[in-house]
Amino acid sequence: MSLSSRYSLVSALAMVGALSAPTIAQATGAQWDSPAAGFSGNGATSASPWVGSPASGSALAEWNFIHSTTDLSPDIVGSGSLVETTGSAFATSGGNIYSFSAATSFTATIDALAAGTWDVYLRVATLGTSVLDAATLNGVSATRTLTHSEAITGGFGGGEEESLWVWSGVDASSLVLRFGASGSSMSLDQVAIYAAPVAAVPEPSTWLMMLAGLGAISALSRRRGEATRR
């Protein structure tokens, strides 16, 4: 994939044009290289989601071709936003977000979740410089699991990586996720957010009420049985 700079400066255009092609040409854009987390989708094409069979009531937003530094249209179902927040990056013609001058930072959201508890997954594919290990969901930090890594030779160097963060038991009606590059020259290739509802567990007081009710029903059944035998 070649990088198409949106900068107006001629020097920036020259630099991007000269350096971009060797790095990204070895990777297949808009496709996941590993299923990750055991979900049913394989992401074999840009139209094939990572989560092939989302749970009932779940939410999924996936950007396989990133159109701009503010992309409000996920490629795979759902609604959400993906925004580069430093202002130093630009969208490439291959559907990536890139900056050769600074470490990029991103905010991704899914809105209008039903009230409840969620297990939330953030998945990111990058080229070149690695993404930071820590990402946050509504201000709560998690550490990434590296699910795919492949060296890239030539150009900027670095690697092709896929990273996964997981937050369990999140109580929220909206999700705000933040992640970023560990340095300049990271090319963001794909982003996916998946929120799966967690089945509610009864409170201890509810269990006690249920047990008391079962005990009362059992006692009543015994009395009826004794009355019948008489």
Backbone bond lengths (Angstrom), bond angles and torsions (degrees), N, CA, C in turn:
res aa  C-N    CA-C-N  psi(-1)  N-CA   C-N-CA  omega(-1)  CA-C   N-CA-C  phi
1 M - - - 1.448 - - 1.526 109.62 -
2 S 1.300 119.31 131.85 1.464 121.43 176.28 1.515 109.79 -90.33
3 L 1.310 116.63 150.48 1.459 121.56 178.30 1.517 109.47 -91.08
4 S 1.336 116.96 130.67 1.463 121.69 179.97 1.517 108.46 -113.82
5 S 1.308 116.80 102.66 1.463 121.32 -173.86 1.509 111.42 -72.47
6 R 1.364 113.92 139.60 1.459 120.00 173.97 1.515 110.90 -98.67
7 Y 1.289 117.05 5.09 1.456 119.22 175.21 1.522 109.72 -71.85
8 S 1.314 116.22 148.73 1.452 120.99 -179.67 1.515 112.76 -87.80
9 L 1.324 118.55 -17.22 1.453 121.08 -177.65 1.519 110.66 -72.26
10 V 1.305 116.31 133.32 1.459 120.88 -179.20 1.515 111.28 -63.53
11 S 1.320 118.04 -36.61 1.466 120.46 -179.08 1.515 111.68 -64.87
12 A 1.340 116.88 -37.64 1.454 120.21 178.15 1.516 110.83 -66.13
13 L 1.315 116.68 -42.02 1.463 120.48 177.76 1.521 111.05 -60.65
14 A 1.309 116.45 -42.65 1.454 119.76 -179.51 1.517 111.73 -64.32
15 M 1.341 116.72 -41.82 1.455 120.10 -178.63 1.518 112.04 -65.28
16 V 1.338 116.04 -44.94 1.458 119.67 -179.58 1.518 111.35 -65.05
17 G 1.304 117.10 -43.92 1.457 120.69 -179.50 1.511 112.51 -62.54
18 A 1.329 116.56 -35.13 1.463 120.25 -177.22 1.517 112.84 -76.96
19 L 1.344 117.23 -32.54 1.456 119.42 -169.66 1.519 115.00 -105.90
20 S 1.312 119.12 -16.43 1.455 119.55 -167.90 1.516 114.62 -76.24
21 A 1.299 118.93 -43.93 1.454 121.68 -168.90 1.519 114.70 -59.21
22 P 1.348 121.98 -44.48 1.455 120.05 -175.55 1.513 113.90 -61.89
23 T 1.341 118.02 -31.76 1.453 119.81 -174.79 1.513 112.73 -73.42
24 I 1.313 117.64 -46.47 1.452 120.72 -169.16 1.525 112.55 -91.17
25 A 1.310 117.93 -12.75 1.460 120.73 -175.32 1.517 112.48 -63.83
26 Q 1.352 118.34 -24.20 1.451 120.24 -176.28 1.526 112.88 -81.81
27 A 1.285 118.72 -12.78 1.458 122.23 -176.63 1.518 110.41 -106.55
28 T 1.339 116.07 145.43 1.452 120.72 175.32 1.514 108.28 -88.59
29 G 1.319 117.09 116.60 1.445 121.03 -176.61 1.515 112.38 -74.07
30 A 1.337 115.76 156.19 1.461 123.92 173.00 1.525 112.70 62.49
31 Q 1.320 117.94 23.72 1.462 121.72 178.08 1.523 109.20 -138.25
32 W 1.350 115.99 134.19 1.457 120.64 174.65 1.521 109.54 -77.34
33 D 1.326 116.56 143.70 1.456 121.03 179.87 1.524 112.81 -94.94
34 S 1.327 118.08 -14.75 1.458 121.01 178.94 1.521 108.89 -141.21
35 P 1.352 118.28 144.51 1.474 120.10 -179.94 1.523 112.05 -60.25
36 A 1.326 119.06 -43.39 1.473 125.56 177.19 1.518 113.04 64.89
37 A 1.296 114.85 130.48 1.472 124.64 173.90 1.523 113.36 64.17
38 G 1.335 117.78 10.92 1.448 120.32 173.21 1.512 115.87 75.01
39 F 1.342 118.53 14.04 1.450 119.73 179.06 1.526 110.11 -77.47
40 S 1.342 115.38 162.87 1.456 120.60 -168.40 1.520 114.50 -76.39
41 G 1.317 118.88 -23.25 1.462 119.79 -179.29 1.519 111.47 -77.67
42 N 1.334 116.95 153.49 1.466 119.41 179.49 1.521 113.16 -114.88
43 G 1.348 117.62 -7.62 1.453 119.75 177.89 1.513 113.98 58.36
44 A 1.347 116.72 30.81 1.456 120.85 -174.41 1.524 113.09 -67.56
45 T 1.323 117.29 -22.38 1.458 121.38 174.49 1.522 108.35 -135.66
46 S 1.318 116.34 168.46 1.455 119.91 -179.53 1.521 112.35 -64.97
47 A 1.337 117.20 -18.81 1.463 121.03 178.48 1.521 112.22 -97.69
48 S 1.320 117.46 2.29 1.462 121.96 -179.37 1.519 108.99 -106.64
49 P 1.334 118.33 113.60 1.465 119.99 -173.17 1.520 112.98 -72.34
50 W 1.336 114.57 157.86 1.459 120.78 174.82 1.530 110.43 -65.30
51 V 1.332 118.20 -41.70 1.456 122.50 177.58 1.524 107.34 -100.44
52 G 1.335 116.50 100.70 1.450 120.37 -173.92 1.517 114.04 -73.72
53 S 1.339 117.33 -30.45 1.463 121.45 -178.55 1.528 109.39 -130.60
54 P 1.331 117.32 79.97 1.467 120.01 -179.48 1.524 111.66 -59.12
55 A 1.333 116.78 144.32 1.459 121.43 178.19 1.522 110.31 -64.52
56 S 1.318 116.11 153.88 1.456 120.78 177.67 1.526 110.07 -58.96
57 G 1.330 116.36 130.49 1.451 121.03 -179.98 1.513 115.09 81.73
58 S 1.326 117.53 4.44 1.459 121.30 -178.29 1.524 110.92 -83.69
59 A 1.331 115.46 172.80 1.467 121.58 177.61 1.517 108.35 -131.42
60 L 1.328 116.54 137.38 1.459 122.54 -179.31 1.519 109.66 -140.12
61 A 1.316 116.62 131.42 1.463 122.19 171.98 1.511 107.57 -135.69
62 E 1.327 116.82 131.85 1.463 120.71 -174.04 1.532 109.80 -141.06
63 W 1.329 114.88 125.89 1.459 121.47 177.07 1.512 108.44 -106.62
64 N 1.322 117.27 107.92 1.461 121.60 177.74 1.525 112.15 -100.17
65 F 1.305 117.00 -24.00 1.459 123.45 173.07 1.519 106.18 -130.73
66 I 1.328 116.75 109.00 1.459 121.33 -174.43 1.529 108.65 -89.00
67 H 1.332 116.41 119.18 1.457 120.69 -170.05 1.517 114.02 -85.56
68 S 1.320 117.29 -27.15 1.460 119.96 -177.48 1.518 108.98 -160.08
69 T 1.333 116.60 173.77 1.460 119.76 178.93 1.522 111.74 -72.50
70 T 1.331 117.54 -10.92 1.465 123.15 168.30 1.519 106.82 -128.93
71 D 1.332 115.92 98.64 1.462 121.09 -174.34 1.529 108.40 -112.46
72 L 1.327 115.72 112.15 1.463 122.14 -177.36 1.522 112.40 -101.52
73 S 1.334 117.04 11.84 1.462 120.60 -175.04 1.522 110.60 -129.68
74 P 1.345 117.82 87.44 1.469 119.46 175.93 1.521 111.15 -58.41
75 D 1.334 116.05 148.19 1.466 120.68 179.60 1.521 111.89 -76.63
76 I 1.323 116.91 -29.25 1.464 121.62 -177.78 1.518 108.77 -115.83
77 V 1.301 116.83 115.97 1.466 128.44 174.41 1.525 114.32 32.15
78 G 1.309 115.47 178.14 1.450 121.24 173.17 1.523 114.45 66.63
79 S 1.321 114.54 178.49 1.459 121.76 175.70 1.511 108.50 -133.97
80 G 1.314 115.71 145.44 1.448 120.21 -179.49 1.509 109.60 -179.93
81 S 1.326 115.30 -174.86 1.456 120.49 -179.66 1.512 110.43 -135.83
82 L 1.321 116.05 147.60 1.454 123.80 173.92 1.522 106.93 -131.02
83 V 1.336 116.78 118.60 1.465 121.07 -172.69 1.525 109.68 -132.21
84 E 1.345 116.63 130.39 1.463 121.70 170.87 1.519 106.49 -85.66
85 T 1.330 117.43 125.36 1.459 120.50 -166.29 1.530 115.38 -102.42
86 T 1.331 119.66 -8.57 1.470 118.95 -178.90 1.515 112.14 -84.51
87 G 1.337 117.18 -23.93 1.453 120.72 -177.13 1.516 113.89 81.00
88 S 1.334 117.20 4.49 1.464 120.51 -177.50 1.521 112.92 -98.62
89 A 1.326 117.54 -1.50 1.461 121.34 -173.30 1.522 111.79 -106.77
90 F 1.323 115.96 171.18 1.458 121.79 177.10 1.523 108.88 -146.44
91 A 1.330 116.26 158.97 1.459 122.18 177.35 1.516 109.54 -84.96
92 T 1.323 117.53 136.02 1.458 121.82 178.57 1.531 110.50 -92.06
93 S 1.316 115.52 165.23 1.463 119.89 178.14 1.519 111.88 -67.99
94 G 1.340 117.79 -17.55 1.461 121.55 178.85 1.509 113.76 -89.68
95 G 1.333 118.30 3.62 1.455 120.17 177.14 1.512 114.09 88.43
96 N 1.331 118.03 27.58 1.464 122.96 177.58 1.523 110.33 -115.78
97 I 1.343 115.92 166.03 1.462 122.10 170.23 1.524 107.15 -112.49
98 Y 1.339 116.53 132.10 1.464 120.06 -171.08 1.522 111.28 -144.92
99 S 1.331 115.61 147.60 1.463 121.68 170.35 1.522 108.67 -144.02
100 F 1.331 117.09 126.61 1.456 120.71 175.79 1.521 112.08 -90.79
101 S 1.344 117.34 -6.35 1.458 120.29 -172.11 1.521 114.16 -108.10
102 A 1.352 118.70 -16.71 1.465 120.03 -174.78 1.519 110.22 -155.98
103 A 1.343 114.37 163.76 1.463 120.36 173.55 1.527 109.09 -77.24
104 T 1.312 117.00 120.75 1.462 121.42 -178.02 1.530 111.18 -77.28
105 S 1.330 115.61 155.46 1.463 122.57 174.89 1.520 108.45 -133.30
106 F 1.335 116.17 147.31 1.462 120.47 -173.68 1.525 111.11 -135.38
107 T 1.323 114.13 147.66 1.461 122.35 169.75 1.523 107.53 -122.69
108 A 1.346 116.24 130.70 1.465 121.44 177.96 1.520 108.41 -127.48
109 T 1.324 116.84 141.56 1.461 120.41 -176.73 1.520 111.45 -136.51
110 I 1.331 114.46 152.75 1.467 123.20 161.34 1.520 105.49 -126.53
111 D 1.315 117.38 130.17 1.454 121.24 -175.88 1.523 111.64 -108.65
112 A 1.327 114.04 167.21 1.467 122.83 169.86 1.522 112.93 60.22
113 L 1.336 117.10 44.39 1.453 120.17 170.78 1.525 109.08 -75.61
114 A 1.321 116.46 153.03 1.455 119.72 172.42 1.528 109.06 -68.48
115 A 1.310 116.30 152.72 1.464 119.76 177.71 1.525 108.81 -63.37
116 G 1.316 116.74 137.62 1.450 119.62 -179.83 1.511 111.80 156.16
117 T 1.319 115.27 -165.29 1.457 122.74 -177.74 1.523 109.09 -113.17
118 W 1.353 115.82 139.32 1.456 121.04 -170.96 1.524 111.83 -133.31
119 D 1.324 115.67 146.61 1.457 121.87 161.93 1.526 106.21 -98.35
120 V 1.322 116.40 126.21 1.468 120.81 -171.23 1.525 109.57 -118.74
121 Y 1.321 115.35 135.19 1.460 122.66 -178.73 1.529 109.16 -124.13
122 L 1.319 116.18 131.75 1.468 122.30 173.46 1.520 107.60 -117.22
123 R 1.328 116.12 127.70 1.458 121.21 179.61 1.522 109.07 -125.43
124 V 1.346 116.21 135.32 1.462 121.83 -175.37 1.520 109.38 -137.36
125 A 1.326 116.95 135.80 1.462 122.69 173.19 1.525 108.66 -113.40
126 T 1.333 116.27 132.61 1.460 120.87 -176.56 1.519 110.76 -135.75
127 L 1.333 114.56 161.34 1.463 122.58 175.00 1.525 108.07 -129.59
128 G 1.336 116.36 147.19 1.461 120.03 178.01 1.513 111.43 83.88
129 T 1.317 117.17 -124.52 1.461 122.71 179.46 1.529 110.60 -65.13
130 S 1.334 116.29 144.66 1.461 121.22 -178.27 1.526 112.03 -73.17
131 V 1.334 114.78 155.73 1.452 121.34 170.71 1.528 107.97 -77.38
132 L 1.332 117.14 154.75 1.457 121.21 175.56 1.528 110.83 -62.82
133 D 1.340 115.91 147.51 1.468 119.73 179.95 1.523 112.01 -64.95
134 A 1.324 117.66 -36.06 1.465 121.41 -175.34 1.523 111.17 -93.18
135 A 1.335 115.56 137.39 1.458 123.01 170.35 1.519 106.85 -133.73
136 T 1.319 117.54 159.37 1.459 120.18 -179.49 1.518 111.49 -123.69
137 L 1.318 114.87 147.46 1.462 123.41 172.50 1.523 107.08 -122.01
138 N 1.328 116.62 115.00 1.462 121.64 -176.46 1.525 111.08 49.54
139 G 1.330 115.61 38.21 1.453 122.11 176.68 1.517 115.35 88.13
140 V 1.329 118.18 -5.88 1.465 122.17 -179.52 1.528 109.01 -96.59
141 S 1.322 116.50 127.58 1.454 121.72 -173.43 1.530 111.99 -85.67
142 A 1.332 115.69 149.25 1.461 123.08 171.60 1.525 107.59 -141.07
143 T 1.333 116.21 156.77 1.466 122.27 -179.21 1.518 109.51 -104.89
144 R 1.299 116.24 137.36 1.464 120.93 -174.82 1.525 112.43 -73.05
145 T 1.335 114.45 152.74 1.453 123.40 166.31 1.523 107.05 -107.58
146 L 1.319 117.41 125.92 1.462 121.64 178.78 1.523 107.92 -81.30
147 T 1.337 117.11 113.93 1.461 121.26 -175.29 1.527 113.46 -101.01
148 H 1.333 116.90 -12.58 1.467 120.94 176.30 1.515 108.71 -157.36
149 S 1.334 116.29 137.92 1.462 120.60 177.72 1.518 109.18 -148.18
150 E 1.330 115.07 130.40 1.467 121.28 -179.30 1.525 108.74 -145.08
151 A 1.323 116.46 127.29 1.457 120.26 -178.24 1.521 110.93 -67.91
152 I 1.332 116.16 144.25 1.460 122.81 174.74 1.519 107.50 -116.92
153 T 1.314 116.79 125.07 1.455 120.72 -179.97 1.517 110.52 -100.63
154 G 1.338 116.59 152.17 1.459 121.18 179.44 1.511 111.87 81.71
155 G 1.301 116.22 170.48 1.454 120.74 178.16 1.510 111.62 59.16
156 F 1.339 116.75 -129.54 1.452 121.52 -178.61 1.520 112.09 -80.14
157 G 1.342 118.53 -13.98 1.454 120.74 -174.74 1.516 111.11 76.55
158 G 1.332 114.84 -150.03 1.464 118.45 -177.48 1.510 110.42 80.16
159 G 1.329 117.11 -151.64 1.452 120.28 -176.43 1.509 112.49 -149.86
160 E 1.317 114.05 171.11 1.461 122.42 171.53 1.520 106.02 -99.67
161 E 1.322 117.19 121.53 1.462 121.41 -174.82 1.521 111.27 -132.26
162 E 1.336 114.69 150.43 1.450 121.70 169.89 1.520 108.03 -125.71
163 S 1.316 116.52 130.93 1.461 122.56 -172.88 1.520 110.28 -126.21
164 L 1.333 115.34 147.32 1.461 121.30 -177.33 1.527 109.67 -133.51
165 W 1.347 116.07 131.63 1.461 122.70 173.25 1.523 108.01 -118.90
166 V 1.352 116.39 145.79 1.462 121.40 -178.37 1.529 109.39 -133.66
167 W 1.339 115.81 132.89 1.459 122.84 171.71 1.523 107.01 -121.75
168 S 1.329 117.10 128.08 1.464 121.33 -176.61 1.528 110.77 -108.18
169 G 1.333 114.91 141.04 1.455 120.61 174.64 1.511 114.61 64.92
170 V 1.324 117.57 47.08 1.459 122.71 -178.24 1.533 109.81 -89.21
171 D 1.323 116.59 125.44 1.462 121.59 175.53 1.525 108.66 -96.95
172 A 1.329 117.32 105.13 1.463 120.34 -176.80 1.516 109.74 -164.64
173 S 1.329 115.22 151.25 1.471 120.60 173.98 1.521 111.24 -103.69
174 S 1.321 117.60 -6.07 1.467 121.78 172.73 1.523 107.93 -146.85
175 L 1.314 115.64 153.57 1.463 121.78 -175.69 1.522 109.27 -122.68
176 V 1.318 116.43 128.27 1.455 122.16 175.15 1.528 107.59 -122.99
177 L 1.311 116.19 112.42 1.466 122.23 -177.46 1.522 109.67 -109.99
178 R 1.325 115.63 139.48 1.465 121.05 179.70 1.535 109.06 -130.31
179 F 1.334 115.14 134.59 1.459 121.39 176.88 1.517 107.95 -151.30
180 G 1.325 116.47 167.45 1.455 118.28 -177.41 1.510 113.01 -161.62
181 A 1.322 115.41 172.96 1.458 122.73 -179.40 1.527 110.33 -82.75
182 S 1.328 116.07 152.11 1.462 120.66 177.12 1.527 111.56 -82.78
183 G 1.325 117.33 -7.24 1.459 122.15 178.28 1.512 110.07 -175.24
184 S 1.306 117.06 -177.36 1.462 120.14 178.43 1.524 110.41 -69.18
185 S 1.326 115.93 166.53 1.471 123.44 175.38 1.524 113.39 69.91
186 M 1.329 117.96 32.80 1.456 121.16 167.23 1.522 108.80 -95.47
187 S 1.316 117.28 130.84 1.459 122.74 177.10 1.526 107.98 -106.40
188 L 1.335 116.94 114.20 1.463 121.84 -179.85 1.520 108.59 -83.03
189 D 1.335 116.27 117.48 1.460 121.80 -172.86 1.529 112.13 -98.67
190 Q 1.336 118.00 -43.20 1.460 121.57 -177.21 1.529 110.34 -148.01
191 V 1.330 115.35 153.29 1.462 122.15 175.69 1.532 107.86 -143.22
192 A 1.320 116.63 136.36 1.459 120.85 175.44 1.525 109.43 -138.22
193 I 1.330 116.13 139.40 1.457 122.78 174.29 1.531 107.89 -124.03
194 Y 1.322 115.91 130.22 1.468 120.56 178.31 1.523 108.27 -131.62
195 A 1.331 116.58 126.41 1.463 122.69 177.94 1.521 108.52 -120.02
196 A 1.329 116.69 116.22 1.462 122.17 -178.39 1.524 109.36 -109.63
197 P 1.336 117.73 131.07 1.468 119.72 -178.34 1.523 111.40 -67.78
198 V 1.332 115.55 143.61 1.463 122.43 177.52 1.518 108.30 -100.76
199 A 1.332 116.66 131.22 1.461 120.16 179.31 1.520 110.08 -62.30
200 A 1.328 115.69 135.00 1.459 121.03 -178.39 1.526 110.61 -67.72
201 V 1.334 116.70 137.82 1.462 123.12 176.66 1.522 108.05 -105.20
202 P 1.347 118.68 125.42 1.469 120.10 -178.32 1.527 112.48 -58.74
203 E 1.333 116.41 143.76 1.455 121.89 175.18 1.531 109.94 -67.72
204 P 1.345 118.08 156.14 1.475 120.37 178.18 1.517 113.12 -53.57
205 S 1.346 117.41 -39.88 1.469 119.64 179.53 1.520 111.09 -63.17
206 T 1.357 115.98 -34.23 1.463 120.03 178.37 1.523 110.41 -67.60
207 W 1.346 116.03 -42.43 1.467 119.73 176.77 1.523 110.79 -58.81
208 L 1.346 117.58 -43.45 1.458 121.21 -179.20 1.523 111.07 -62.23
209 M 1.344 116.04 -40.68 1.458 119.34 178.67 1.526 110.97 -65.21
210 M 1.332 115.97 -39.87 1.461 119.81 179.39 1.527 110.79 -64.78
211 L 1.351 116.35 -43.22 1.462 120.12 -179.92 1.525 110.81 -65.33
212 A 1.349 115.24 -40.92 1.459 118.50 178.13 1.524 110.70 -61.73
213 G 1.338 116.69 -41.09 1.450 120.95 178.93 1.517 111.89 -64.06
214 L 1.336 116.87 -42.17 1.466 120.45 178.14 1.518 110.79 -64.59
215 G 1.366 115.65 -38.12 1.460 118.86 178.61 1.512 111.93 -64.32
216 A 1.333 116.43 -40.44 1.460 120.54 179.42 1.522 111.04 -65.13
217 I 1.345 115.90 -41.15 1.470 119.85 179.12 1.518 110.24 -64.38
218 S 1.347 116.71 -40.77 1.467 120.72 179.97 1.518 110.78 -64.13
219 A 1.349 117.00 -43.35 1.463 120.61 179.76 1.520 110.72 -63.75
220 L 1.332 117.00 -41.41 1.463 120.71 179.65 1.515 110.71 -64.31
221 S 1.332 117.40 -38.24 1.468 120.73 179.45 1.515 110.60 -65.40
222 R 1.365 116.98 -39.54 1.456 120.13 179.62 1.525 110.60 -64.73
223 R 1.351 116.54 -42.14 1.463 119.54 179.88 1.523 111.16 -62.79
224 R 1.347 115.80 -41.44 1.463 119.26 179.12 1.530 110.57 -63.64
225 G 1.361 115.59 -39.61 1.450 119.24 178.63 1.500 112.22 -63.26
226 E 1.355 116.83 -42.07 1.465 120.39 179.33 1.518 110.90 -65.77
227 A 1.342 117.17 -39.40 1.459 121.16 179.82 1.519 110.49 -63.95
228 T 1.321 116.56 -36.86 1.469 120.31 -179.75 1.517 110.47 -67.15
229 R 1.342 117.18 -41.79 1.453 120.68 -178.35 1.530 112.13 -66.26
230 R 1.349 117.33 -28.95 1.454 120.02 177.98 1.531 110.68 -71.05
